[in-house]
């Protein structure tokens, strides 16, 4: 099935941040995308590969990757790989036109983020685009009982939330994530913060309540 047909069956759920990224890229000339952390079970990746773009989608979630590979098995130009964003990336310098990461980079510490963004910069072509979406420090999780911030890593710990596999997230302010991108060499062009409905499970069947507060940042490789 095509991504459109799967969307008609409500397999994929609407995400403002994902749609904003798609709308932004619609006006650009590009051929290659690296997606760090498969987004909304593969909608973004399937959308662009279905339009002839070469897309490489990475994740550490083997089960999730197999789910998406099965969903999009009829879509061409789409490659999946298990990859840890905190490690060196296998691609040569200047491989991609676009690097996209939605709700993935807030799982890693400040030190790990610095390395990850450095690698993103390296694998992007000159004038290439980076799109990053992370959870905000204003997210409801940061206000739960016992939540605390750890300056050394940047992590916010949320011990009272039992349904998460990890009790820590690197929740960001607009300033912290834009500074991280700027320090990696990117020219930040746009940032915004707002609430968005997200899901507890990879398959997007269980809505997380309340809505998440997220930050989207777009930049270019100067």
Secondary structure, 3 states (H helix, E strand, C coil): CCHHHHHHCCCCCCCHHHHHHHHHHHCCCCCEEEEECCCHHHHHHHHHHCCCCEEEEEECCHHHHHHHHHHCCCCCCEEEEECCCCCCCCCCCCCEEEEEEECCHHHCCHHHHHHHHHHHHHHEEEEEEEEEEEEECCCHHHHCCCCEECCCCCCEECCCCCCCCCCEECCECHHHHHHHHHHCCEEEEEEEEEEECCECCCCCCCECCCCEEEEEEEEEEC
